[in-house]
Amino acid sequence: MQLTALDLFPQRRGTAASVMTFIALTVNGVLASALAPLVTGSLLTLASAALGLVLAGLLAWARYLRSSQPVTEPPTVPQTLEPTDQM
């Protein structure tokens, strides 16, 4: 996401990086302040919440990887693998 913001504003990369970092830290702070009072009652609920967030992150990452990479087939003809006629 940060690379997308950097590509949108190539002349202001520092500003784009700072804004994206600010947004990430703000979301992290709001989420932590909302969840911390709910899960600090026992060690089991804290560990369960941490595991749930890790699994949610892994699911989001896997979904992103699946949707962002086009399915392409490798070339089957050896001539297309290396341009030897241009050497």
C-alpha positions as CSV (number, residue, x, y, z in Angstrom):
1,M,0.0,0.0,0.0
2,Q,2.9,2.3,0.8
3,L,4.4,1.6,-2.6
4,T,1.2,2.5,-4.3
5,A,1.1,5.8,-2.5
6,L,4.7,6.5,-3.5
7,D,3.8,5.8,-7.1
8,L,0.9,8.2,-7.0
9,F,3.1,11.0,-5.8
10,P,6.6,10.5,-7.2
11,Q,7.7,14.1,-6.6
12,R,6.6,13.9,-3.0
13,R,7.8,10.5,-1.9
14,G,8.8,11.6,1.6
15,T,5.4,13.2,2.3
16,A,3.6,10.1,0.9
17,A,5.7,7.8,3.1
18,S,5.1,9.9,6.2
19,V,1.3,10.0,5.6
20,M,1.1,6.3,5.1
21,T,3.2,5.7,8.3
22,F,0.9,8.1,10.2
23,I,-2.2,6.2,9.0
24,A,-0.7,2.8,9.9
25,L,0.3,4.0,13.4
26,T,-3.1,5.6,14.0
27,V,-5.0,2.5,13.0
28,N,-2.7,0.4,15.1
29,G,-3.2,2.7,18.1
30,V,-7.0,2.7,17.8
31,L,-7.2,-1.0,17.4
32,A,-4.8,-1.6,20.3
33,S,-6.7,0.8,22.6
34,A,-10.0,-0.8,21.7
35,L,-8.9,-4.4,22.1
36,A,-6.5,-4.2,25.0
37,P,-9.2,-3.7,27.8
38,L,-11.2,-6.6,26.3
39,V,-8.5,-9.2,26.2
40,T,-6.3,-8.5,29.2
41,G,-8.5,-10.3,31.7
42,S,-6.6,-13.6,31.4
43,L,-3.6,-14.8,29.6
44,L,-5.7,-17.2,27.5
45,T,-7.9,-14.5,26.1
46,L,-4.8,-12.3,25.3
47,A,-3.1,-15.2,23.5
48,S,-6.3,-16.1,21.6
49,A,-6.7,-12.5,20.5
50,A,-3.1,-12.3,19.3
51,L,-3.5,-15.6,17.4
52,G,-6.7,-14.3,15.9
53,L,-5.0,-11.1,14.7
54,V,-2.1,-13.1,13.3
55,L,-4.4,-15.4,11.4
56,A,-6.4,-12.4,10.1
57,G,-3.2,-10.9,8.8
58,L,-2.1,-14.1,7.1
59,L,-5.5,-14.4,5.5
60,A,-5.4,-10.9,4.2
61,W,-1.9,-11.4,2.9
62,A,-2.8,-14.6,1.1
63,R,-5.9,-13.0,-0.4
64,Y,-3.8,-10.1,-1.7
65,L,-1.2,-12.4,-3.2
66,R,-3.9,-14.5,-4.9
67,S,-5.6,-11.4,-6.4
68,S,-2.5,-9.5,-7.4
69,Q,-0.6,-12.0,-9.4
70,P,-1.9,-12.9,-12.9
71,V,-1.8,-16.5,-13.8
72,T,0.7,-16.9,-16.7
73,E,2.0,-20.1,-18.3
74,P,5.7,-20.4,-19.0
75,P,6.8,-20.6,-22.6
76,T,7.1,-24.1,-23.9
77,V,9.2,-23.3,-27.0
78,P,12.9,-23.1,-26.0
79,Q,13.5,-20.4,-28.6
80,T,11.4,-17.9,-26.7
81,L,13.3,-18.5,-23.5
82,E,16.6,-17.0,-24.7
83,P,17.0,-14.5,-27.6
84,T,20.2,-16.1,-29.1
85,D,19.6,-14.6,-32.5
86,Q,20.2,-11.1,-31.0
87,M,23.6,-11.9,-29.6
